Amino acid sequence: MVIERHSDQGVPEWWRRLGLPGLVDLHVHFLPERMERRVWHHFRHGGPLMGEGWHITYEWPVAERVAHLRTMGVRSFPALAYAHKPGMAADLNAWTMDFARRTPGCLPSATFYPEPGVVAYVRRALDDGVRIFKVHLQVGGFDPQVPELSEVWGLLAESGVPVVVHASSVPVPGGHVGAEPVGEVLRRHPRLRLVIAHLGMPEYDPFFELALRYERVALDTTMAFTDFSERGMPFPGRLRPALLDLGLAGKVILGSDFPTIPYPYAHQFDALARLDLGEDWLRAVCWGNGQAVI
């Protein structure tokens, strides 16, 4: 089930051999152009939140990136944006919702930040049909337990709309990261449907514990198991049984970080296949689990 030479051209044949109708990738980014250029600059050159940085494989125009996802058979994907300071989130939400309306296959997505008015614009996004949220605790530098977000977490728990949360210290420590702050939010709002980005790497163990403890907590595979991540943040073999069980239980979901990755998109599937957890597991992770969440 390995894709020869990590070629993106082989991705459709890979999922067809599994008997799938395509792929659901819940960790994809599209941003307003000026913001995207700044983000790519940080990834290329590194910095306090990026370490040494890395090459971006898909630093392409928007239309080419959307077309490439379609060619590879990605049927559903979000345009995950995230706010890193007050006054950004509402405008980003307007942009991502508009992008989804004019981009077939793109899920309406939104973000939030602890600031005055956050409850109102999160409620508005839910009323407008948002299907997925994204928050980045490392880049945003905020504690998810702050009082300004208590009502927001309650709204999201009630709605069942998933929130992709970057809560771990990848690529470098910073902000209010780690499983403890998110775990406290879950203790207060146990029905939250959280998707922990990057399997929680490198703090795999405590984030796996959250996924095992809370019914609606899942993990996304973004960059996990790839050669790039295994060099510095290897997945611990002791968690393989839990990874298998969680995937078959609907709690491991395909994510990629496209387009801001330092290798071909196809390599994520090579990395998943070489885990040798079985075709049922791959079918669940690459299609069924994502479909069930959205």
C-alpha positions as a LaTeX table, in Angstrom:
\begin{tabular}{lrrr}
\hline
Residue & $x$ (\AA) & $y$ (\AA) & $z$ (\AA) \\
\hline
Met1 & 0.00 & 0.00 & 0.00 \\
Val2 & 2.99 & 2.33 & $-0.30$ \\
Ile3 & 2.80 & 5.10 & $-2.92$ \\
Glu4 & 5.82 & 4.76 & $-5.18$ \\
Arg5 & 8.41 & 7.53 & $-4.77$ \\
His6 & 5.97 & 9.57 & $-2.64$ \\
Ser7 & 4.28 & 10.67 & $-5.89$ \\
Asp8 & 1.07 & 12.68 & $-5.54$ \\
Gln9 & $-0.03$ & 11.18 & $-8.85$ \\
Gly10 & $-0.33$ & 7.85 & $-7.05$ \\
Val11 & $-2.68$ & 9.10 & $-4.32$ \\
Pro12 & $-5.98$ & 8.35 & $-6.14$ \\
Glu13 & $-4.90$ & 4.81 & $-6.94$ \\
Trp14 & $-3.89$ & 4.35 & $-3.29$ \\
Trp15 & $-7.32$ & 5.21 & $-1.89$ \\
Arg16 & $-9.11$ & 3.34 & $-4.67$ \\
Arg17 & $-7.24$ & 0.16 & $-3.70$ \\
Leu18 & $-8.71$ & 0.63 & $-0.24$ \\
Gly19 & $-12.20$ & 0.83 & $-1.75$ \\
Leu20 & $-12.68$ & 4.45 & $-0.70$ \\
Pro21 & $-14.58$ & 7.17 & $-2.60$ \\
Gly22 & $-11.82$ & 9.69 & $-1.82$ \\
Leu23 & $-10.21$ & 11.37 & 1.17 \\
Val24 & $-11.37$ & 13.63 & 4.02 \\
Asp25 & $-8.55$ & 15.87 & 5.28 \\
Leu26 & $-9.52$ & 17.97 & 8.30 \\
His27 & $-6.25$ & 19.90 & 8.63 \\
Val28 & $-5.79$ & 22.06 & 5.53 \\
His29 & $-5.02$ & 25.79 & 5.47 \\
Phe30 & $-6.11$ & 28.57 & 3.14 \\
Leu31 & $-5.64$ & 32.16 & 4.31 \\
Pro32 & $-6.12$ & 35.69 & 3.01 \\
Glu33 & $-3.22$ & 36.40 & 0.63 \\
Arg34 & $-1.27$ & 38.90 & 2.73 \\
Met35 & $-1.59$ & 36.77 & 5.85 \\
Glu36 & $-0.57$ & 33.66 & 3.94 \\
Arg37 & 2.58 & 35.34 & 2.64 \\
Arg38 & 3.55 & 36.29 & 6.19 \\
Val39 & 2.90 & 32.77 & 7.49 \\
Trp40 & 4.97 & 31.24 & 4.69 \\
His41 & 7.79 & 33.68 & 5.42 \\
His42 & 7.87 & 32.46 & 9.02 \\
Phe43 & 7.89 & 28.83 & 7.96 \\
Arg44 & 10.67 & 29.39 & 5.45 \\
His45 & 12.93 & 31.41 & 7.73 \\
Gly46 & 12.08 & 30.12 & 11.20 \\
Gly47 & 11.69 & 32.12 & 14.36 \\
Pro48 & 10.54 & 31.94 & 17.99 \\
Leu49 & 7.55 & 29.71 & 17.17 \\
Met50 & 9.11 & 27.88 & 14.23 \\
Gly51 & 12.59 & 26.85 & 15.26 \\
Glu52 & 14.69 & 26.46 & 12.10 \\
Gly53 & 11.69 & 26.54 & 9.76 \\
Trp54 & 11.35 & 24.44 & 6.62 \\
His55 & 10.80 & 24.40 & 2.86 \\
Ile56 & 7.14 & 24.70 & 1.80 \\
Thr57 & 6.35 & 22.16 & $-0.90$ \\
Tyr58 & 3.12 & 23.76 & $-2.13$ \\
Glu59 & 3.84 & 27.49 & $-2.16$ \\
Trp60 & 1.49 & 27.83 & $-5.12$ \\
Pro61 & $-1.35$ & 30.15 & $-6.15$ \\
Val62 & $-4.70$ & 29.38 & $-4.52$ \\
Ala63 & $-6.37$ & 27.99 & $-7.64$ \\
Glu64 & $-3.51$ & 25.54 & $-8.23$ \\
Arg65 & $-3.66$ & 24.30 & $-4.65$ \\
Val66 & $-7.42$ & 23.75 & $-4.79$ \\
Ala67 & $-7.07$ & 21.95 & $-8.12$ \\
His68 & $-4.31$ & 19.74 & $-6.73$ \\
Leu69 & $-6.46$ & 18.66 & $-3.78$ \\
Arg70 & $-9.26$ & 17.77 & $-6.20$ \\
Thr71 & $-6.89$ & 15.84 & $-8.48$ \\
Met72 & $-5.69$ & 13.79 & $-5.52$ \\
Gly73 & $-9.28$ & 13.01 & $-4.52$ \\
Val74 & $-9.61$ & 15.11 & $-1.38$ \\
Arg75 & $-13.40$ & 15.42 & $-1.23$ \\
Ser76 & $-13.70$ & 17.48 & 1.95 \\
Phe77 & $-11.26$ & 19.91 & 3.52 \\
Pro78 & $-11.44$ & 23.14 & 5.57 \\
Ala79 & $-9.61$ & 26.45 & 5.12 \\
Leu80 & $-8.36$ & 26.56 & 8.70 \\
Ala81 & $-7.45$ & 30.07 & 9.80 \\
Tyr82 & $-6.54$ & 31.11 & 13.32 \\
Ala83 & $-6.26$ & 34.43 & 15.13 \\
His84 & $-3.11$ & 35.38 & 17.04 \\
Lys85 & $-4.30$ & 38.70 & 18.50 \\
Pro86 & $-7.54$ & 40.55 & 19.27 \\
Gly87 & $-9.56$ & 42.00 & 16.41 \\
Met88 & $-8.64$ & 39.34 & 13.84 \\
Ala89 & $-11.06$ & 36.47 & 14.27 \\
Ala90 & $-14.31$ & 37.99 & 13.01 \\
Asp91 & $-12.68$ & 39.19 & 9.78 \\
Leu92 & $-10.95$ & 35.84 & 9.27 \\
Asn93 & $-14.28$ & 34.09 & 9.74 \\
Ala94 & $-15.90$ & 36.24 & 7.08 \\
Trp95 & $-13.05$ & 35.35 & 4.72 \\
Thr96 & $-13.04$ & 31.59 & 5.39 \\
Met97 & $-16.83$ & 31.34 & 5.15 \\
Asp98 & $-16.78$ & 33.18 & 1.82 \\
Phe99 & $-13.92$ & 30.99 & 0.59 \\
Ala100 & $-15.95$ & 27.89 & 1.44 \\
Arg101 & $-19.02$ & 29.22 & $-0.39$ \\
Arg102 & $-17.04$ & 29.65 & $-3.62$ \\
Thr103 & $-14.84$ & 26.53 & $-3.31$ \\
Pro104 & $-16.53$ & 23.16 & $-3.83$ \\
Gly105 & $-15.47$ & 20.63 & $-1.22$ \\
Cys106 & $-14.32$ & 23.26 & 1.27 \\
Leu107 & $-15.98$ & 23.06 & 4.68 \\
Pro108 & $-17.10$ & 26.35 & 6.25 \\
Ser109 & $-14.59$ & 27.02 & 9.02 \\
Ala110 & $-14.01$ & 29.66 & 11.70 \\
Thr111 & $-11.75$ & 30.61 & 14.59 \\
Phe112 & $-11.98$ & 32.57 & 17.83 \\
Tyr113 & $-9.81$ & 34.46 & 20.31 \\
Pro114 & $-10.43$ & 35.54 & 23.93 \\
Glu115 & $-11.68$ & 39.09 & 23.42 \\
Pro116 & $-14.80$ & 41.22 & 23.80 \\
Gly117 & $-17.50$ & 40.04 & 21.39 \\
Val118 & $-16.16$ & 36.51 & 21.01 \\
Val119 & $-19.42$ & 34.87 & 22.09 \\
Ala120 & $-21.39$ & 36.92 & 19.56 \\
Tyr121 & $-19.22$ & 36.10 & 16.56 \\
Val122 & $-18.92$ & 32.42 & 17.48 \\
Arg123 & $-22.71$ & 32.25 & 17.77 \\
Arg124 & $-23.00$ & 34.03 & 14.41 \\
Ala125 & $-20.62$ & 31.54 & 12.79 \\
Leu126 & $-22.68$ & 28.64 & 14.14 \\
Asp127 & $-25.87$ & 30.25 & 12.84 \\
Asp128 & $-24.18$ & 30.69 & 9.44 \\
Gly129 & $-23.45$ & 26.98 & 9.21 \\
Val130 & $-19.79$ & 26.66 & 10.20 \\
Arg131 & $-18.72$ & 23.01 & 10.19 \\
Ile132 & $-15.35$ & 23.22 & 11.95 \\
Phe133 & $-13.33$ & 25.64 & 14.12 \\
Lys134 & $-9.58$ & 26.05 & 14.58 \\
Val135 & $-7.61$ & 27.53 & 17.48 \\
His136 & $-3.83$ & 27.59 & 17.88 \\
Leu137 & $-2.84$ & 27.95 & 21.53 \\
Gln138 & 0.86 & 28.21 & 20.76 \\
Val139 & 0.63 & 30.97 & 18.16 \\
Gly140 & $-2.30$ & 32.68 & 19.89 \\
Gly141 & $-0.48$ & 32.57 & 23.21 \\
Phe142 & $-3.68$ & 32.30 & 25.25 \\
Asp143 & $-4.90$ & 29.98 & 27.96 \\
Pro144 & $-8.04$ & 28.09 & 26.85 \\
Gln145 & $-9.30$ & 28.31 & 30.44 \\
Val146 & $-9.71$ & 32.10 & 30.44 \\
Pro147 & $-13.16$ & 33.30 & 31.55 \\
Glu148 & $-13.82$ & 35.00 & 28.19 \\
Leu149 & $-14.01$ & 31.57 & 26.54 \\
Ser150 & $-16.14$ & 29.72 & 29.08 \\
Glu151 & $-19.42$ & 30.46 & 27.28 \\
Val152 & $-17.79$ & 29.76 & 23.90 \\
Trp153 & $-16.73$ & 26.28 & 24.97 \\
Gly154 & $-20.24$ & 25.68 & 26.27 \\
Leu155 & $-21.78$ & 26.73 & 22.95 \\
Leu156 & $-19.42$ & 24.47 & 21.03 \\
Ala157 & $-20.05$ & 21.51 & 23.32 \\
Glu158 & $-23.78$ & 21.95 & 22.82 \\
Ser159 & $-23.45$ & 22.33 & 19.04 \\
Gly160 & $-21.18$ & 19.32 & 18.51 \\
Val161 & $-19.16$ & 21.24 & 15.91 \\
Pro162 & $-15.54$ & 20.03 & 16.01 \\
Val163 & $-12.66$ & 22.27 & 17.04 \\
Val164 & $-9.19$ & 21.48 & 15.72 \\
Val165 & $-6.90$ & 22.56 & 18.56 \\
His166 & $-3.15$ & 22.97 & 18.27 \\
Ala167 & $-2.41$ & 22.40 & 21.93 \\
Ser168 & 1.02 & 20.74 & 21.93 \\
Ser169 & 4.53 & 22.19 & 21.79 \\
Val170 & 5.26 & 21.34 & 18.16 \\
Pro171 & 7.33 & 22.79 & 16.53 \\
Val172 & 8.73 & 24.53 & 19.64 \\
Pro173 & 7.37 & 25.13 & 23.17 \\
Gly174 & 5.44 & 28.32 & 23.75 \\
Gly175 & 2.11 & 29.70 & 24.88 \\
His176 & $-0.30$ & 27.69 & 27.03 \\
Val177 & 0.46 & 24.32 & 25.45 \\
Gly178 & 0.33 & 20.81 & 26.79 \\
Ala179 & $-2.54$ & 18.55 & 27.76 \\
Glu180 & $-3.26$ & 20.14 & 31.14 \\
Pro181 & $-4.97$ & 23.39 & 30.00 \\
Val182 & $-7.09$ & 21.61 & 27.39 \\
Gly183 & $-7.78$ & 18.80 & 29.86 \\
Glu184 & $-9.18$ & 21.32 & 32.34 \\
Val185 & $-11.47$ & 22.73 & 29.64 \\
Leu186 & $-12.68$ & 19.20 & 28.91 \\
Arg187 & $-13.27$ & 18.56 & 32.60 \\
Arg188 & $-15.68$ & 21.51 & 32.59 \\
His189 & $-17.15$ & 20.76 & 29.15 \\
Pro190 & $-16.83$ & 16.98 & 28.66 \\
Arg191 & $-19.05$ & 16.98 & 25.55 \\
Leu192 & $-16.68$ & 19.15 & 23.54 \\
Arg193 & $-15.78$ & 17.65 & 20.18 \\
Leu194 & $-12.06$ & 18.44 & 20.08 \\
Val195 & $-9.63$ & 17.23 & 17.42 \\
Ile196 & $-6.10$ & 17.41 & 18.81 \\
Ala197 & $-3.74$ & 18.46 & 16.02 \\
His198 & $-0.59$ & 16.45 & 15.25 \\
Leu199 & $-1.65$ & 13.61 & 17.61 \\
Gly200 & $-0.43$ & 15.99 & 20.32 \\
Met201 & 3.22 & 15.45 & 19.35 \\
Pro202 & 5.64 & 15.44 & 21.04 \\
Glu203 & 3.44 & 15.05 & 24.16 \\
Tyr204 & 1.75 & 11.98 & 22.73 \\
Asp205 & 0.95 & 10.16 & 25.96 \\
Pro206 & $-1.18$ & 12.76 & 27.80 \\
Phe207 & $-3.14$ & 13.67 & 24.66 \\
Phe208 & $-3.84$ & 10.00 & 23.95 \\
Glu209 & $-5.14$ & 9.80 & 27.52 \\
Leu210 & $-7.60$ & 12.61 & 26.78 \\
Ala211 & $-8.81$ & 10.82 & 23.64 \\
Leu212 & $-9.30$ & 7.63 & 25.63 \\
Arg213 & $-11.08$ & 9.43 & 28.47 \\
Tyr214 & $-13.48$ & 11.72 & 26.60 \\
Glu215 & $-16.02$ & 10.36 & 24.16 \\
Arg216 & $-15.79$ & 13.22 & 21.65 \\
Val217 & $-12.04$ & 13.87 & 21.66 \\
Ala218 & $-10.13$ & 12.73 & 18.58 \\
Leu219 & $-6.58$ & 13.10 & 17.27 \\
Asp220 & $-5.52$ & 14.16 & 13.79 \\
Thr221 & $-2.53$ & 12.64 & 12.01 \\
Thr222 & $-1.07$ & 15.92 & 10.75 \\
Met223 & 2.65 & 15.37 & 10.03 \\
Ala224 & 2.75 & 12.37 & 12.38 \\
Phe225 & 4.76 & 9.29 & 11.39 \\
Thr226 & 6.44 & 11.14 & 8.48 \\
Asp227 & 10.21 & 10.98 & 8.05 \\
Phe228 & 10.34 & 14.69 & 8.92 \\
Ser229 & 8.61 & 14.23 & 12.28 \\
Glu230 & 10.11 & 10.87 & 13.17 \\
Arg231 & 13.61 & 12.38 & 13.14 \\
Gly232 & 12.86 & 14.69 & 16.06 \\
Met233 & 9.53 & 13.59 & 17.57 \\
Pro234 & 9.22 & 9.83 & 16.98 \\
Phe235 & 5.93 & 8.18 & 17.74 \\
Pro236 & 6.38 & 5.84 & 20.74 \\
Gly237 & 5.82 & 2.17 & 19.96 \\
Arg238 & 4.07 & 1.65 & 23.29 \\
Leu239 & 1.10 & 3.64 & 21.93 \\
Arg240 & 0.57 & 1.51 & 18.82 \\
Pro241 & $-2.21$ & $-0.59$ & 20.42 \\
Ala242 & $-4.02$ & 2.58 & 21.52 \\
Leu243 & $-3.52$ & 4.11 & 18.06 \\
Leu244 & $-5.12$ & 1.06 & 16.48 \\
Asp245 & $-8.04$ & 0.99 & 18.90 \\
Leu246 & $-8.69$ & 4.73 & 18.68 \\
Gly247 & $-8.59$ & 4.68 & 14.88 \\
Leu248 & $-11.11$ & 1.86 & 14.67 \\
Ala249 & $-13.26$ & 3.66 & 17.25 \\
Gly250 & $-13.50$ & 6.78 & 15.05 \\
Lys251 & $-11.00$ & 8.84 & 17.03 \\
Val252 & $-8.02$ & 9.19 & 14.68 \\
Ile253 & $-8.63$ & 11.45 & 11.67 \\
Leu254 & $-6.57$ & 12.30 & 8.62 \\
Gly255 & $-4.85$ & 15.68 & 8.72 \\
Ser256 & $-1.99$ & 16.94 & 6.56 \\
Asp257 & $-1.19$ & 20.68 & 7.09 \\
Phe258 & $-1.36$ & 21.13 & 3.30 \\
Pro259 & 0.08 & 23.29 & 1.79 \\
Thr260 & 2.65 & 24.20 & 4.44 \\
Ile261 & 4.52 & 20.88 & 4.55 \\
Pro262 & 8.17 & 20.10 & 3.71 \\
Tyr263 & 7.44 & 16.94 & 1.68 \\
Pro264 & 4.94 & 15.69 & $-0.92$ \\
Tyr265 & 1.35 & 15.22 & 0.25 \\
Ala266 & 1.59 & 11.55 & $-0.71$ \\
His267 & 4.21 & 10.94 & 1.98 \\
Gln268 & 1.55 & 11.25 & 4.71 \\
Phe269 & $-0.13$ & 8.16 & 3.26 \\
Asp270 & 3.14 & 6.25 & 2.97 \\
Ala271 & 3.71 & 7.07 & 6.64 \\
Leu272 & 0.24 & 5.82 & 7.63 \\
Ala273 & 0.52 & 2.65 & 5.53 \\
Arg274 & 3.88 & 1.62 & 6.94 \\
Leu275 & 2.39 & 1.54 & 10.43 \\
Asp276 & 0.89 & $-1.76$ & 9.25 \\
Leu277 & $-2.29$ & $-1.33$ & 11.27 \\
Gly278 & $-4.51$ & $-2.84$ & 8.57 \\
Glu279 & $-6.74$ & $-1.66$ & 5.76 \\
Asp280 & $-9.79$ & $-1.23$ & 8.00 \\
Trp281 & $-7.78$ & 1.23 & 10.08 \\
Leu282 & $-6.63$ & 3.14 & 6.99 \\
Arg283 & $-10.19$ & 3.29 & 5.63 \\
Ala284 & $-11.45$ & 4.65 & 8.95 \\
Val285 & $-8.70$ & 7.25 & 9.34 \\
Cys286 & $-8.67$ & 8.49 & 5.74 \\
Trp287 & $-12.42$ & 8.62 & 5.18 \\
Gly288 & $-14.95$ & 7.29 & 7.67 \\
Asn289 & $-13.79$ & 9.04 & 10.84 \\
Gly290 & $-13.57$ & 12.45 & 9.19 \\
Gln291 & $-16.97$ & 12.03 & 7.58 \\
Ala292 & $-18.52$ & 11.14 & 10.92 \\
Val293 & $-17.12$ & 14.25 & 12.64 \\
Ile294 & $-18.26$ & 16.78 & 10.03 \\
\hline
\end{tabular}
